[in-house]
Every structure is written in structure tokens, then in C-alpha cells.
């Protein structure tokens, strides 16, 4: 789910929220299979694209063309490229830590791919022994 947050901009002497400058971006991202949610914000001339509640692209709405297709607008193309790059990075398997249970314990430990399990385990000494009652 992508959130496209856009602020009002000035056109013909009026300042208000309009989607004409982001219409090509919305169409292009929808065609690529992204779910797009439009959110109006108070920041003047601001466009923010968020993925997983993290901003992946920001620009001024003045830099986008009025009612232009994504192929004709270089800023729109940069926004789409940033979204695709963020999607690749978010879904990359190497970004997800691997957790495996430690022997003789319930805790979990992040294992580096290059280290062996025995290198990560610390040696424990017996501090106190409870004697059996007869």
C-alpha cells in the first residue's frame, strides 16, 4: 500500500488541493500493481510518497507537470523509480534477520551468516547447586 500525501498548490490565484499534477503518477503506479491511497496534507506545494509508513520520495508539486503522463514527466519517472527501488529493498530477503533458537535456552539470537553457532554461545559456569533432599 502506497500513501501519496499531497499539499495544496497555487493555480490561477487559488490555493487548494488538486490532483491534476499527480494524475500521471497515480495512473503509472496503479498500472504497476500498487494500491494507492491519496491523503491531503497541509504542507504547501509538497508531495510525499510513503511505503510502509516510511517516506520513499519527496518533492515540490511545482516540479511536476500539469496533467502529464508519467512517460513525459522526468520527476514522475524518478518517483516511480524510487518506489520500485524501495519495494525491492523492503522485500529483499537479506534485510530480514534470521532467528534460530539457542540450544539449552528459550532466547533467540540473530545469527550472522558467517558465524557458527558455537562461536555465538558463551560458556556458562555452575554458580550454585541445589542439593537433593532425601
GUKE-766186 format. One line per 5 residues: for each residue x, z, y of N, C-alpha, C, O. Coordinates in Angstrom, 1 decimal. Atoms other than C-alpha are relative to their C-alpha. Example, Ala and Ser with C-alpha at 12.3 -4.5 7.8 and 13.67 -1.06 7.14 Angstrom:
REM residues 2
0.9:0.0:-1.2:12.3:7.8:-4.5:0.9:0.0:1.2:1.9:0.7:1.2; -0.9:0.0:-1.1:13.7:7.1:-1.1:-0.8:0.8:1.1:-0.3:0.9:2.2
END
This chain:
REM residues 134
0.8:0.0:-1.2:0.0:0.0:0.0:0.9:0.0:1.2:1.8:0.9:1.4; -0.7:0.1:-1.3:1.4:-1.1:3.4:-0.9:0.5:1.1:-2.1:0.2:1.1; 0.8:-0.3:-1.2:0.3:0.5:6.6:0.6:-0.7:1.2:1.8:-0.6:1.4; -0.5:0.7:-1.2:0.6:-1.7:9.6:-0.6:0.8:1.2:-1.8:0.7:1.4; 0.5:-0.7:-1.1:0.4:0.5:12.7:0.3:-0.8:1.3:1.5:-1.3:1.4
-0.2:0.9:-1.2:0.0:-1.4:16.0:-0.7:0.7:1.2:-1.7:1.3:1.1; 0.5:-0.6:-1.2:-0.5:-0.3:19.5:-0.6:-1.0:0.9:-0.6:-2.2:0.6; 0.6:1.0:-0.9:-2.3:-1.9:22.4:1.1:-0.7:0.8:2.2:-0.3:1.0; -0.9:0.8:-0.9:-0.7:-4.6:24.5:-0.8:-0.7:1.1:-2.0:-0.8:1.0; 0.6:0.5:-1.2:-1.4:-6.2:27.8:-0.2:-1.5:-0.1:0.8:-2.2:-0.4
0.2:1.5:0.0:-3.0:-9.7:27.9:-1.1:-0.2:1.0:-2.2:0.4:0.9; 1.0:0.4:-1.1:-4.9:-11.2:30.9:-0.4:1.2:0.8:-1.6:1.3:1.2; 0.3:-1.2:-0.9:-4.7:-7.9:32.8:-0.7:1.1:-0.8:-1.0:2.2:-0.1; 0.6:-1.1:0.8:-6.3:-5.8:30.0:0.9:0.5:-1.1:1.6:-0.3:-1.7; -0.8:-0.6:1.0:-4.5:-3.4:27.8:-1.0:0.6:-1.1:-1.8:1.5:-0.9
0.8:-0.4:1.1:-6.2:-3.0:24.4:0.6:-0.4:-1.3:1.5:-1.2:-1.4; -0.4:0.4:1.4:-5.7:-3.2:20.6:-0.6:-1.3:-0.4:-1.8:-1.6:-0.3; 0.4:1.3:0.5:-5.8:-6.7:19.3:0.9:-0.4:-1.2:2.0:0.0:-1.3; -0.7:0.4:1.2:-4.8:-8.2:16.0:0.5:-1.5:0.1:1.1:-2.0:-0.9; -0.4:1.5:0.0:-4.1:-11.8:17.2:1.5:-0.1:-0.2:1.9:-1.1:-0.8
-1.4:0.2:0.2:-0.3:-11.2:17.3:0.5:0.4:-1.4:1.6:0.0:-1.8; -0.4:-0.4:1.3:-0.2:-9.7:13.8:-0.8:-0.7:-1.1:-0.7:-0.4:-2.3; 0.9:0.7:1.0:-2.7:-12.0:12.1:0.8:-0.8:-1.0:0.5:-0.7:-2.2; -0.8:0.7:0.9:0.0:-14.2:10.6:0.8:0.9:-0.9:1.0:0.6:-2.1; -0.7:-1.0:0.9:1.9:-11.2:9.3:-0.9:0.6:-1.0:-0.6:0.7:-2.2
1.0:-0.5:1.0:-1.3:-9.8:7.7:-0.2:-1.0:-1.1:-0.3:-0.7:-2.3; 0.3:1.0:0.9:-2.0:-13.1:6.1:1.1:-0.2:-1.0:0.9:-0.4:-2.2; -1.2:0.3:0.8:1.5:-13.6:4.8:0.2:1.2:-1.0:0.5:0.9:-2.2; -0.1:-1.2:0.9:1.7:-10.0:3.3:-1.1:0.0:-1.0:-0.8:0.4:-2.2; 1.1:0.0:1.0:-1.7:-10.3:1.7:0.2:-1.1:-1.0:-0.1:-0.9:-2.2
-0.2:1.1:0.9:-0.7:-13.7:0.2:1.1:0.4:-1.0:1.1:-0.1:-2.2; -1.1:-0.5:0.9:2.4:-11.9:-1.3:-0.5:1.1:-1.0:0.2:1.5:-1.9; 0.5:-1.0:0.9:0.1:-9.4:-3.0:0.0:1.4:0.4:-0.3:2.3:-0.3; 0.0:-1.3:-0.5:0.4:-6.4:-0.8:-1.3:0.4:0.5:-2.1:-0.4:1.1; 1.2:-0.6:-0.6:-2.5:-4.2:0.1:0.4:0.5:1.4:1.3:1.2:1.6
-0.4:-0.3:-1.4:-2.5:-3.9:3.9:-1.1:0.9:0.6:-2.3:0.5:0.5; 0.9:-0.8:-0.7:-4.1:-1.1:5.9:0.4:-0.1:1.5:1.5:0.2:1.8; -0.3:0.1:-1.4:-4.4:-1.6:9.7:-0.4:1.4:0.7:-1.5:1.9:0.5; 0.3:-1.2:-0.7:-4.1:1.5:11.9:0.4:-0.2:1.4:1.5:-0.6:1.7; -0.2:0.1:-1.4:-4.4:1.6:15.6:0.8:1.3:0.5:0.4:2.4:0.1
-0.8:-1.1:-0.5:-1.8:3.8:17.4:0.0:-0.1:1.5:-0.4:-1.1:2.1; 0.0:-0.1:-1.5:-1.4:4.9:21.0:1.2:-0.6:0.7:1.2:-0.8:1.9; -1.2:0.5:-0.6:2.1:3.6:21.5:-0.2:-1.5:0.5:-0.6:-2.3:-0.3; 0.2:1.3:-0.7:2.1:0.6:23.9:1.0:-1.0:-0.6:2.2:-0.7:-0.7; -0.8:1.1:0.5:3.4:-2.7:22.5:0.9:0.3:-1.2:2.0:-0.1:-1.3
-0.8:-0.5:1.2:4.6:-1.1:19.2:-0.7:-0.5:-1.3:-1.9:-0.4:-1.5; 0.4:0.4:1.3:4.4:-2.5:15.7:0.9:0.8:-1.0:2.1:0.7:-0.9; -0.7:-0.8:1.1:5.4:-0.2:12.7:-0.6:-0.4:-1.3:-1.8:-0.3:-1.5; 0.4:0.2:1.4:5.2:-1.2:9.1:0.5:1.1:-0.9:1.7:1.3:-0.9; -0.4:-1.1:0.9:5.2:1.7:6.6:-0.3:-0.3:-1.4:-1.3:-0.9:-1.7
0.2:0.1:1.4:5.6:1.7:2.9:0.3:1.4:-0.6:1.4:1.9:-0.3; -0.1:-1.4:0.6:5.1:5.0:1.0:0.3:1.0:1.1:1.1:1.9:1.0; -0.1:-0.9:-1.2:4.8:6.8:4.4:1.4:0.0:0.6:1.8:1.0:1.3; -1.4:0.1:-0.7:8.3:5.6:5.5:0.0:-1.3:0.7:-0.4:-2.4:0.2; 0.0:1.2:-0.8:8.8:3.1:8.3:1.1:-1.0:-0.6:2.2:-0.5:-0.8
-1.0:1.0:0.5:10.5:-0.1:7.0:0.2:-1.1:1.0:1.2:-1.8:0.9; -0.2:1.0:-1.1:10.1:-2.3:10.1:-0.7:0.5:1.3:-1.8:1.0:1.2; 0.6:-0.3:-1.3:9.5:-1.6:13.8:0.4:-1.1:1.0:1.6:-1.6:1.0; -0.4:0.9:-1.0:9.4:-4.0:16.7:-1.1:0.1:1.2:-2.1:0.8:1.0; 0.9:0.1:-1.1:7.7:-4.7:20.0:-1.0:-1.1:-0.3:-0.6:-2.2:-0.8
1.0:1.1:0.2:4.4:-6.7:19.8:0.3:-1.2:0.9:-0.2:-2.3:0.7; -0.4:1.1:-0.9:5.8:-8.8:22.7:0.8:-1.0:-0.7:0.8:-2.2:-0.3; -0.9:0.9:0.7:8.3:-10.3:20.3:-0.8:-0.9:-1.0:-0.2:-1.9:-1.5; 0.8:0.8:0.9:5.5:-11.7:18.0:-0.8:-1.0:0.8:-1.2:-0.8:1.9; 0.8:1.1:-0.7:3.8:-15.0:18.8:-1.5:0.2:-0.1:-2.0:0.9:-1.1
1.5:-0.1:0.0:0.1:-15.2:19.6:-0.6:-1.0:-0.9:-0.4:-2.2:-0.8; 0.7:0.8:1.0:-1.9:-16.5:16.7:0.9:-1.0:-0.7:0.5:-2.2:-0.9; -0.9:0.9:0.6:1.1:-18.0:15.0:0.1:0.4:-1.5:-0.1:1.5:-1.9; -0.2:-0.2:1.4:1.6:-18.5:11.3:1.4:0.7:-0.2:2.3:0.6:0.6; -1.3:-0.7:0.3:4.4:-16.5:9.6:1.2:-0.9:-0.1:2.3:-0.5:0.3
-1.1:1.0:0.1:6.5:-19.6:8.9:0.5:-0.4:1.3:1.7:-0.8:1.4; -0.4:0.5:-1.3:6.6:-20.4:12.6:0.6:1.1:0.9:1.1:0.9:2.0; -0.4:-1.1:-0.9:7.5:-16.9:13.9:1.2:0.7:-0.7:1.0:1.3:-1.8; -1.1:-0.6:0.6:11.0:-15.6:13.2:-0.1:1.5:-0.1:0.5:2.1:-1.0; 0.2:-1.4:0.1:10.1:-12.0:13.9:-0.9:0.4:-1.1:-0.6:1.4:-1.8
0.9:-0.2:1.2:7.3:-12.2:11.4:0.7:-0.2:-1.3:0.5:0.6:-2.3; -0.8:0.2:1.2:9.7:-13.6:8.9:0.9:1.2:-0.3:1.1:1.5:-1.5; -0.9:-1.2:0.1:12.1:-10.7:9.5:-0.8:1.2:-0.5:-0.3:2.0:-1.4; 0.9:-1.1:0.5:9.2:-8.2:9.0:-0.3:-0.2:-1.5:-0.2:0.8:-2.2; 0.4:0.2:1.4:8.2:-9.8:5.7:1.3:0.2:-0.9:1.2:0.8:-2.0
-1.3:-0.3:0.8:11.9:-9.8:4.5:0.3:1.5:-0.1:0.8:1.9:-1.1; -0.3:-1.5:0.1:12.2:-6.1:5.4:-1.0:0.6:-0.9:-0.6:1.6:-1.7; 1.0:-0.6:0.9:9.0:-5.3:3.5:0.4:-0.3:-1.5:0.4:0.5:-2.3; -0.5:0.3:1.4:10.3:-7.2:0.4:1.2:0.7:-0.4:1.3:1.1:-1.6; -1.2:-0.7:0.3:13.7:-5.6:0.6:-0.4:1.5:-0.3:0.2:2.1:-1.2
0.4:-1.4:0.2:12.0:-2.1:0.9:-0.7:0.1:-1.4:-0.5:1.1:-2.1; 0.7:-0.1:1.3:9.8:-2.9:-2.1:1.0:-0.1:-1.1:0.8:0.6:-2.1; -1.0:0.1:1.1:12.8:-3.9:-4.2:0.8:1.4:-0.1:1.0:1.8:-1.2; -0.7:-1.3:0.0:14.6:-0.7:-3.2:-0.8:1.2:-0.5:-0.3:2.0:-1.2; 0.9:-1.1:0.5:11.6:1.6:-3.8:-0.2:-0.1:-1.5:-0.3:0.9:-2.2
0.3:0.2:1.5:11.1:0.1:-7.3:1.2:-0.2:-0.8:1.1:-0.4:-2.0; -1.3:0.1:0.8:14.8:0.0:-8.3:0.1:1.2:-0.9:0.0:2.3:-0.5; -0.2:-1.1:1.0:15.4:2.0:-11.5:1.2:0.9:0.4:1.1:2.1:0.0; -1.2:-0.9:-0.2:18.8:3.2:-10.3:-0.3:1.0:1.1:0.5:1.9:1.3; 0.3:-1.0:-1.0:17.1:5.1:-7.4:-0.8:1.1:-0.6:-0.9:2.2:0.1
0.8:-1.1:0.7:15.1:7.2:-9.9:1.0:0.9:-0.8:1.7:0.3:-1.7; -0.9:-0.9:0.7:17.1:10.2:-11.1:-0.4:0.2:-1.5:-1.6:0.2:-1.8; 0.3:-0.2:1.4:17.3:10.7:-14.9:0.1:1.5:-0.3:1.1:2.1:0.0; 0.0:-1.4:0.3:16.4:14.1:-16.1:-0.1:0.2:-1.5:-0.9:-0.5:-2.2; -0.1:-0.3:1.5:17.2:15.4:-19.6:0.1:1.5:-0.1:0.8:2.2:0.7
-0.1:-1.4:0.2:16.7:18.9:-20.9:1.4:0.5:-0.4:2.0:-0.2:-1.2; -1.3:-0.6:0.5:19.8:21.1:-21.3:-0.2:0.7:-1.3:-1.2:1.4:-1.4; 0.1:-0.8:1.2:20.4:22.5:-24.7:0.1:1.5:0.3:0.7:1.9:1.2; 0.1:-1.5:-0.1:19.6:26.2:-25.1:-0.6:0.4:1.4:-0.2:1.5:1.8; 0.5:-0.5:-1.3:17.7:26.3:-21.8:-1.2:-0.9:0.4:-1.4:-2.0:-0.1
1.2:0.7:-0.4:14.5:25.2:-20.1:0.2:-0.7:1.3:-0.7:-1.5:1.7; -0.3:0.7:-1.2:16.1:24.0:-16.9:0.3:-1.5:-0.2:0.7:-1.9:-1.3; -0.3:1.4:0.0:16.5:20.3:-16.1:1.2:-0.2:0.9:1.4:0.5:1.9; -1.2:0.3:-0.8:19.7:18.8:-14.8:0.1:-1.5:0.2:-0.2:-2.3:-0.7; -0.2:1.4:-0.3:20.4:15.4:-13.1:1.3:-0.4:-0.6:2.4:0.2:-0.3
-1.2:0.5:0.7:22.9:13.6:-15.3:0.5:-1.2:0.7:-0.2:-2.2:0.8; -0.6:1.2:-0.5:25.3:11.2:-13.8:0.3:-0.9:-1.1:0.6:-0.4:-2.2; -0.2:1.0:1.1:25.7:8.0:-15.8:1.4:0.1:-0.6:1.6:-0.3:-1.8; -1.4:0.1:0.5:29.4:8.5:-16.1:0.5:1.3:-0.7:1.5:1.3:-1.3; -0.4:-1.3:0.5:29.5:12.2:-17.2:-0.7:0.2:-1.4:-1.8:-0.2:-1.6
0.5:-0.4:1.3:29.0:13.5:-20.7:-0.8:1.4:0.2:-0.6:2.1:1.2; 0.8:-1.3:-0.1:26.5:16.4:-21.3:0.9:1.2:-0.1:0.7:2.2:0.6; -0.8:-1.2:0.2:29.3:18.8:-22.4:0.8:0.3:1.3:1.2:1.4:1.5; -0.6:-0.2:-1.3:31.0:18.3:-19.0:-0.9:0.7:1.0:-0.4:1.5:1.8; 0.9:-0.6:-1.0:27.9:19.5:-17.2:-0.4:1.4:-0.4:-0.8:2.2:0.4
0.3:-1.4:0.5:27.3:22.6:-19.4:1.1:1.0:0.4:2.3:0.7:0.2; -1.0:-1.0:-0.4:29.0:25.7:-18.2:0.1:1.0:-1.2:-0.8:1.2:-2.0; -0.2:-1.0:1.1:30.5:28.3:-20.6:-0.7:1.3:0.4:-0.6:1.7:1.5; 0.7:-1.3:-0.3:28.5:31.5:-20.9:0.6:1.1:-0.8:1.0:0.8:-2.0; -0.5:-1.2:0.7:29.7:34.9:-21.9:-1.1:0.9:-0.2:-2.1:1.0:0.6
1.0:-1.0:0.3:27.6:37.6:-23.5:0.3:1.2:0.8:1.3:1.8:0.7; -0.2:-1.2:-0.9:27.2:40.3:-20.9:-0.5:1.3:-0.6:0.2:2.3:-0.4; 0.5:-1.2:0.5:25.1:42.8:-22.8:-0.7:-0.3:-1.3:-1.5:-1.3:-1.3; 0.7:0.2:1.3:23.9:43.0:-26.4:-0.9:1.1:-0.3:-0.6:2.3:-0.2; 1.1:-1.0:0.3:20.7:44.8:-27.3:0.1:0.3:-1.5:0.0:-0.6:-2.3
-0.2:-0.4:1.4:21.2:46.7:-30.5:-1.4:0.1:-0.7:-2.4:0.5:0.0; 1.2:-0.1:0.8:18.6:46.6:-33.2:-0.3:1.4:-0.3:0.6:2.2:-0.6; 0.4:-1.4:0.4:16.6:49.7:-33.8:-0.5:0.0:-1.5:-1.1:-0.9:-1.9; 0.3:-0.1:1.5:16.2:50.8:-37.4:-1.3:0.6:-0.2:-1.8:0.7:-1.4
END
